[in-house]
Amino acid sequence: MATTIEVGLLGLGTVGSGVVTRLTQAMTRIEQQQGVHFHLAMVAVHHFKPARPLTLPVGTRLTTTLQAVVTAPAIQIVIEVMGTIATAKAAIISAFQHGKSVVTANKDLMALAGTELVALARYYQVDLFYEASVAGGIPILRTLADSYATDEIQQVVGIVNGTANYILSAMTAGQPYAQALAAAQTAGYAEADSTNDVLGLDTTYKLMILSQFAFGQALTVDQIQPVGINTLTAAQCQQAVRAGWQLKLLAQAQQHQGRIYCRVAPVAVPQTVPISQVAGVQNGIAITSKALGATLYTGPGAGGAATANSILNDLLVAANHLIQHTRGRTFNANQATLSVTNLRTVPQAYLVFTTVAIGRPVTADIQQRTANCYQTMVLTPNQLAAIVWQLVRQGAGPVTTVPIAFSTNWASTPTAQPVRPSVNI
């Protein structure tokens, strides 16, 4: 006979509706294979109207009060998918205090307050799982926590924002930035306010979580210093392709000699590197480790069904821990204290885009690749700034620089060196 677990749900938007749908569709399979029956006891919504085109399971009660869910004696596990930071944090803490495990998809909250919430879950001897907070359709956090437990991760590189990746793919096909953004919004791939997506903040939050699992090191927004895609043009994306690269918004974290180097920014990824071919709203996360070498995980990064599937997998783990009386184990046990440096401080190569073709190279450290696209040798930040200044003085017009992925030169040399990609992912 299946064990019944009472579940409460906070939020019934796109993801919340996806959770209800997937739970209904998968219930028989879960009961047969796992011996667990999930009963959705209560759902907290912002308001009762308008009517929702969703049939709730028999016995599920709607409420407009979060506390009604997180304090209900019968509810054993709470799923939080309403978003927000302060409100969600307070609700989760209240759930902990009332002895309930929590599953959340809230990347903003886990990036900014995850350390505190993890400690509180451990204190109250309950579970906190958040697989769906990063690349919803790729089980990357549990993969990092379990499959790499005996390995040493050296680098994490990710395309983890489907909106930005869709826009860059559309621009590479020739659509102007504004048109590509509007198309993403019309297709439902982007929110009406996509500021966090296009400015790199959403990607930054996900990198903060990934770093905790990969290296045991928490990162901050100030350390990552995100750069968005909103200043790129379709012409630059197309010039990069003709020169052998794809422009991608990458989340990067690399361990080198006891230090974490991190960055969120548009970079030029060589077309020979597999992650460069992750297009549209797809996500891709490349891991380089000592034992396994290079691996690439791809899949849908968002959407109700993909995110709901990750949530249900977390729900099942939480239920098994509840039944086995093993709650309170930390989802991510990897902990370290490492210095953090931004990757932009390291000597590397760049693509340089101009609005006017330059008839002759400024120095021997830069070569023309297309009419308005140049490739530099490996340069320090000061050397790059000097070249940009000379280009501007020579009449190049506005100049945009994009780092070339995996071209870092870890040797501290003051002079430019030939481009030698250090990693082939």
C-alpha positions as CSV (number, residue, x, y, z in Angstrom):
1,M,0.0,0.0,0.0
2,A,1.3,3.4,-0.9
3,T,2.2,5.9,1.9
4,T,0.2,9.1,1.6
5,I,2.1,12.4,1.9
6,E,0.2,15.6,2.3
7,V,1.5,18.5,0.2
8,G,0.9,22.2,0.2
9,L,1.6,24.5,-2.9
10,L,2.5,28.2,-2.8
11,G,1.7,29.7,-6.2
12,L,-0.4,28.6,-9.1
13,G,1.1,30.5,-12.0
14,T,2.9,28.9,-15.0
15,V,5.1,26.7,-12.8
16,G,2.6,26.0,-10.1
17,S,0.0,24.9,-12.8
18,G,2.7,22.7,-14.3
19,V,3.3,21.1,-11.0
20,V,-0.4,20.2,-10.6
21,T,-0.6,18.9,-14.1
22,R,2.6,16.8,-13.9
23,L,1.6,15.5,-10.4
24,T,-1.8,14.4,-11.8
25,Q,-0.3,12.7,-14.9
26,A,2.5,10.9,-12.9
27,M,0.6,9.9,-9.8
28,T,-0.1,6.3,-10.9
29,R,3.5,5.8,-12.0
30,I,4.8,7.3,-8.7
31,E,2.5,5.0,-6.6
32,Q,3.5,1.9,-8.5
33,Q,7.2,2.5,-8.6
34,Q,7.9,4.4,-5.5
35,G,5.0,3.4,-3.1
36,V,4.1,7.0,-2.4
37,H,0.8,8.8,-2.9
38,F,1.0,12.6,-2.9
39,H,-2.2,14.4,-1.9
40,L,-2.3,18.0,-2.8
41,A,-4.1,19.3,0.3
42,M,-3.9,23.1,-0.2
43,V,-2.8,25.7,-2.7
44,A,-2.2,29.3,-1.8
45,V,-3.0,31.9,-4.6
46,H,-2.9,35.6,-4.7
47,H,-6.6,35.9,-5.4
48,F,-9.5,33.6,-6.3
49,K,-10.3,35.4,-9.6
50,P,-10.1,35.1,-12.5
51,A,-11.1,31.5,-13.0
52,R,-8.2,29.2,-13.8
53,P,-8.3,26.7,-16.7
54,L,-6.9,24.0,-14.4
55,T,-8.7,21.2,-12.7
56,L,-7.4,20.7,-9.2
57,P,-7.3,17.2,-7.6
58,V,-10.3,16.1,-5.6
59,G,-9.9,17.4,-2.0
60,T,-7.6,20.3,-2.8
61,R,-8.5,23.5,-1.1
62,L,-7.6,27.0,-2.4
63,T,-6.6,29.8,0.0
64,T,-5.3,33.3,-0.3
65,T,-3.3,33.0,2.9
66,L,0.3,31.6,2.8
67,Q,0.3,30.9,6.5
68,A,-2.7,28.7,6.1
69,V,-0.5,26.3,4.0
70,V,2.8,26.5,5.9
71,T,1.1,26.1,9.4
72,A,-1.5,23.4,8.5
73,P,-0.8,20.5,10.8
74,A,-1.6,17.9,8.2
75,I,0.7,19.2,5.5
76,Q,4.2,17.6,5.5
77,I,6.0,19.1,2.5
78,V,5.5,22.6,1.0
79,I,6.3,23.5,-2.6
80,E,7.2,27.2,-3.2
81,V,6.8,28.4,-6.8
82,M,5.4,31.9,-6.3
83,G,8.6,33.8,-6.7
84,T,9.5,37.0,-4.8
85,I,12.3,37.1,-2.2
86,A,11.1,38.5,1.1
87,T,7.7,37.0,1.1
88,A,8.9,33.6,-0.1
89,K,11.7,33.6,2.5
90,A,9.3,34.3,5.3
91,A,6.9,31.6,4.2
92,I,9.7,29.0,3.9
93,I,11.1,29.8,7.3
94,S,7.6,29.5,8.8
95,A,7.3,26.1,7.1
96,F,10.6,25.0,8.6
97,Q,9.4,26.1,12.1
98,H,6.3,24.0,11.7
99,G,8.3,20.9,10.8
100,K,7.8,20.9,7.0
101,S,10.3,20.2,4.3
102,V,10.4,22.6,1.4
103,V,10.9,22.2,-2.4
104,T,11.5,25.5,-4.2
105,A,12.3,26.8,-7.7
106,N,13.2,30.2,-6.5
107,K,16.7,31.0,-7.9
108,D,16.7,34.6,-6.7
109,L,16.0,33.6,-3.2
110,M,18.5,30.7,-3.1
111,A,21.2,32.8,-4.6
112,L,20.8,35.7,-2.2
113,A,19.6,33.8,1.0
114,G,20.4,30.2,0.3
115,T,23.2,29.9,2.9
116,E,20.8,31.1,5.7
117,L,17.9,28.9,4.5
118,V,20.1,25.8,4.3
119,A,21.4,26.4,7.8
120,L,17.8,26.8,9.1
121,A,16.6,23.7,7.4
122,R,19.5,21.8,9.1
123,Y,18.6,23.4,12.4
124,Y,14.9,22.3,12.2
125,Q,15.9,18.9,10.8
126,V,13.9,19.3,7.6
127,D,14.8,19.1,4.0
128,L,15.3,22.0,1.5
129,F,15.6,21.1,-2.2
130,Y,15.9,23.5,-5.1
131,E,16.9,21.5,-8.2
132,A,14.5,23.5,-10.3
133,S,16.2,26.8,-9.5
134,V,18.9,26.3,-12.1
135,A,18.3,25.0,-15.7
136,G,14.8,23.6,-14.9
137,G,15.0,20.8,-17.4
138,I,18.5,19.6,-16.5
139,P,19.1,17.9,-13.2
140,I,22.4,19.6,-12.8
141,L,22.5,20.3,-9.1
142,R,21.8,16.7,-8.0
143,T,24.3,15.6,-10.7
144,L,27.0,17.9,-9.2
145,A,26.1,16.8,-5.7
146,D,26.1,13.1,-6.4
147,S,27.8,12.1,-9.6
148,Y,30.8,14.4,-8.9
149,A,31.1,13.6,-5.2
150,T,34.4,11.8,-5.6
151,D,35.7,14.0,-8.5
152,E,37.4,17.4,-8.6
153,I,35.6,19.9,-10.7
154,Q,37.8,22.4,-12.4
155,Q,35.4,24.5,-14.5
156,V,31.7,25.2,-14.9
157,V,30.5,27.0,-18.1
158,G,26.8,27.5,-18.7
159,I,24.2,28.9,-21.0
160,V,21.5,29.1,-18.3
161,N,19.1,31.8,-19.5
162,G,16.8,30.7,-22.3
163,T,15.6,34.3,-23.0
164,A,19.1,35.7,-23.6
165,N,20.1,32.7,-25.7
166,Y,16.9,33.0,-27.8
167,I,17.6,36.6,-28.5
168,L,21.3,36.0,-29.4
169,S,20.2,33.2,-31.7
170,A,17.7,35.4,-33.4
171,M,20.2,38.2,-33.8
172,T,22.7,35.8,-35.3
173,A,19.9,35.1,-37.9
174,G,19.7,38.8,-38.6
175,Q,16.9,40.1,-36.3
176,P,17.7,43.4,-34.6
177,Y,17.9,43.3,-30.8
178,A,14.5,45.0,-30.2
179,Q,12.7,42.7,-32.7
180,A,14.3,39.6,-31.2
181,L,13.3,40.6,-27.7
182,A,9.7,41.3,-28.8
183,A,9.6,37.9,-30.6
184,A,10.8,36.2,-27.4
185,Q,8.0,37.9,-25.4
186,T,5.4,37.1,-28.0
187,A,6.4,33.4,-28.0
188,G,6.3,33.3,-24.2
189,Y,10.0,32.8,-23.8
190,A,10.5,36.2,-22.1
191,E,8.6,38.1,-19.5
192,A,7.1,41.5,-20.2
193,D,9.9,42.9,-18.0
194,S,13.0,41.0,-19.2
195,T,15.5,43.2,-17.5
196,N,17.1,40.5,-15.3
197,D,17.4,38.2,-18.3
198,V,19.1,40.6,-20.8
199,L,21.3,42.3,-18.2
200,G,22.7,39.0,-16.9
201,L,21.3,39.1,-13.4
202,D,19.2,35.9,-13.8
203,T,22.3,34.1,-15.1
204,T,24.3,35.6,-12.2
205,Y,22.0,34.1,-9.6
206,K,22.2,30.7,-11.3
207,L,26.0,30.9,-11.3
208,M,26.0,31.7,-7.6
209,I,24.1,28.5,-6.9
210,L,26.2,26.4,-9.4
211,S,29.4,27.6,-7.7
212,Q,28.2,26.4,-4.3
213,F,27.7,22.9,-5.7
214,A,30.7,22.7,-7.9
215,F,33.3,24.3,-5.7
216,G,31.7,24.8,-2.3
217,Q,32.2,28.5,-2.7
218,A,29.5,31.1,-2.5
219,L,29.8,34.0,-5.0
220,T,28.2,37.5,-4.8
221,V,26.8,39.7,-7.5
222,D,29.6,42.2,-6.9
223,Q,32.2,39.5,-7.5
224,I,30.6,38.3,-10.7
225,Q,29.9,41.9,-12.1
226,P,27.4,40.7,-14.8
227,V,27.5,42.2,-18.2
228,G,24.3,41.9,-20.4
229,I,23.6,41.4,-24.0
230,N,21.6,44.6,-24.6
231,T,24.5,46.5,-26.1
232,L,25.2,43.8,-28.8
233,T,23.9,44.1,-32.3
234,A,22.8,41.7,-35.0
235,A,25.7,42.8,-37.1
236,Q,28.2,41.9,-34.4
237,C,26.6,38.4,-33.9
238,Q,26.8,37.8,-37.7
239,Q,30.4,39.1,-38.0
240,A,31.4,36.8,-35.1
241,V,29.9,33.8,-36.9
242,R,31.7,34.6,-40.1
243,A,34.9,34.8,-38.1
244,G,34.4,31.4,-36.5
245,W,32.6,32.2,-33.2
246,Q,29.2,32.3,-31.6
247,L,28.3,35.1,-29.2
248,K,26.8,33.6,-26.1
249,L,25.9,34.9,-22.6
250,L,28.0,32.6,-20.5
251,A,28.1,31.9,-16.8
252,Q,31.7,30.8,-16.0
253,A,33.4,29.7,-12.9
254,Q,36.9,28.1,-12.9
255,Q,39.2,27.0,-10.1
256,H,42.8,27.7,-10.6
257,Q,45.5,27.4,-7.9
258,G,43.1,27.8,-5.0
259,R,41.2,30.7,-6.4
260,I,37.8,30.9,-8.2
261,Y,37.7,33.0,-11.4
262,C,34.1,33.9,-12.4
263,R,32.2,35.9,-15.0
264,V,28.8,36.5,-16.5
265,A,29.1,38.3,-19.8
266,P,28.7,37.8,-23.6
267,V,31.7,35.9,-24.9
268,A,32.8,34.6,-28.3
269,V,32.7,30.8,-28.1
270,P,34.6,29.0,-30.9
271,Q,32.2,27.1,-33.1
272,T,34.3,24.0,-32.6
273,V,33.2,23.9,-28.9
274,P,30.0,21.9,-28.4
275,I,28.4,24.5,-26.1
276,S,28.5,27.0,-28.9
277,Q,25.8,25.0,-30.7
278,V,23.2,25.3,-27.8
279,A,20.7,27.5,-29.5
280,G,17.3,29.1,-28.9
281,V,15.7,28.7,-25.5
282,Q,17.8,25.6,-24.7
283,N,20.3,25.5,-21.8
284,G,23.7,23.9,-21.8
285,I,26.1,23.4,-18.9
286,A,29.6,22.1,-19.5
287,I,31.6,20.6,-16.7
288,T,35.3,20.0,-16.7
289,S,36.6,17.7,-14.0
290,K,39.7,15.7,-13.1
291,A,38.2,12.2,-13.4
292,L,35.5,12.6,-16.1
293,G,37.1,15.3,-18.2
294,A,34.7,17.3,-20.3
295,T,30.9,16.6,-20.1
296,L,28.0,18.7,-21.5
297,Y,24.5,18.6,-20.2
298,T,21.7,20.2,-22.4
299,G,18.0,20.5,-22.1
300,P,15.1,23.0,-21.7
301,G,16.0,25.6,-19.2
302,A,12.5,26.8,-18.3
303,G,8.8,26.2,-18.9
304,G,6.1,24.7,-16.8
305,A,6.6,21.0,-17.7
306,A,10.4,21.0,-17.4
307,T,10.5,22.9,-14.2
308,A,7.6,20.9,-12.7
309,N,9.5,17.6,-13.5
310,S,12.5,18.8,-11.4
311,I,10.2,19.9,-8.6
312,L,8.5,16.5,-8.5
313,N,11.8,14.7,-8.4
314,D,12.8,16.8,-5.4
315,L,9.4,16.1,-3.9
316,L,9.9,12.4,-4.1
317,V,13.3,12.6,-2.5
318,A,11.8,14.7,0.3
319,A,9.0,12.2,0.8
320,N,11.4,9.3,1.0
321,H,13.5,11.1,3.6
322,L,10.3,11.8,5.6
323,I,9.2,8.1,5.5
324,Q,12.7,6.9,6.4
325,H,13.2,9.5,9.1
326,T,16.3,10.8,7.5
327,R,15.4,14.5,7.0
328,G,17.8,17.3,7.7
329,R,20.7,16.2,5.4
330,T,22.1,19.1,3.5
331,F,21.3,19.0,-0.3
332,N,24.8,20.3,-1.0
333,A,27.6,19.2,1.4
334,N,30.4,20.8,-0.6
335,Q,32.0,23.6,1.4
336,A,35.2,25.5,0.8
337,T,36.8,28.9,1.4
338,L,38.4,30.2,-1.7
339,S,39.5,33.6,-3.0
340,V,37.4,35.0,-5.8
341,T,38.6,37.0,-8.8
342,N,36.7,38.2,-11.9
343,L,37.8,36.6,-15.1
344,R,38.0,40.0,-16.8
345,T,41.2,40.7,-14.9
346,V,43.1,37.8,-16.5
347,P,45.0,38.2,-19.7
348,Q,42.9,36.8,-22.6
349,A,42.1,37.3,-26.3
350,Y,39.2,39.4,-27.5
351,L,37.0,40.1,-30.5
352,V,36.8,43.9,-31.2
353,F,33.9,45.3,-33.2
354,T,33.9,48.7,-34.8
355,T,31.4,50.6,-36.9
356,V,34.0,51.7,-39.4
357,A,36.5,49.4,-41.1
358,I,40.1,50.3,-40.2
359,G,42.5,50.3,-43.2
360,R,45.5,49.1,-41.3
361,P,46.0,47.4,-37.9
362,V,46.7,49.6,-34.9
363,T,49.4,47.3,-33.6
364,A,50.7,43.8,-34.3
365,D,48.5,42.5,-31.4
366,I,45.3,42.8,-33.5
367,Q,44.2,41.3,-36.8
368,Q,41.2,42.0,-39.0
369,R,38.8,39.0,-39.3
370,T,35.8,40.6,-41.1
371,A,35.1,44.1,-42.3
372,N,34.3,45.4,-38.8
373,C,35.6,42.6,-36.6
374,Y,39.1,42.2,-35.3
375,Q,40.8,39.5,-33.1
376,T,43.4,40.4,-30.6
377,M,46.2,38.4,-29.2
378,V,46.1,37.6,-25.4
379,L,46.1,41.0,-23.7
380,T,46.0,42.4,-20.2
381,P,43.1,44.8,-19.5
382,N,45.4,47.7,-19.8
383,Q,46.7,46.5,-23.1
384,L,43.1,46.1,-24.4
385,A,42.2,49.6,-23.2
386,A,45.2,51.0,-25.1
387,I,44.2,49.3,-28.3
388,V,40.6,50.5,-28.0
389,W,41.8,54.1,-27.4
390,Q,44.0,53.9,-30.5
391,L,41.1,52.6,-32.6
392,V,38.8,55.4,-31.5
393,R,41.5,58.0,-32.3
394,Q,41.9,56.4,-35.7
395,G,38.2,57.0,-36.4
396,A,36.8,53.5,-35.7
397,G,33.7,55.0,-34.1
398,P,32.1,53.2,-31.1
399,V,34.1,50.1,-30.2
400,T,32.7,46.9,-28.6
401,T,35.0,44.3,-27.0
402,V,34.0,40.7,-26.3
403,P,36.3,38.2,-24.6
404,I,37.1,35.0,-26.5
405,A,36.1,32.0,-24.3
406,F,38.8,29.7,-23.1
407,S,41.7,32.0,-24.3
408,T,43.0,32.9,-20.8
409,N,46.7,32.9,-20.3
410,W,47.3,32.1,-16.7
411,A,51.0,33.0,-16.8
412,S,51.4,36.6,-15.5
413,T,53.2,38.1,-18.5
414,P,53.1,41.8,-19.3
415,T,53.3,41.2,-23.1
416,A,50.8,39.9,-25.5
417,Q,50.9,36.2,-26.3
418,P,49.5,34.1,-29.2
419,V,45.9,32.9,-28.7
420,R,46.0,29.3,-27.3
421,P,42.5,28.1,-26.1
422,S,43.2,26.5,-22.7
423,V,40.1,24.3,-22.6
424,N,38.1,22.4,-25.2
425,I,34.7,21.8,-23.8
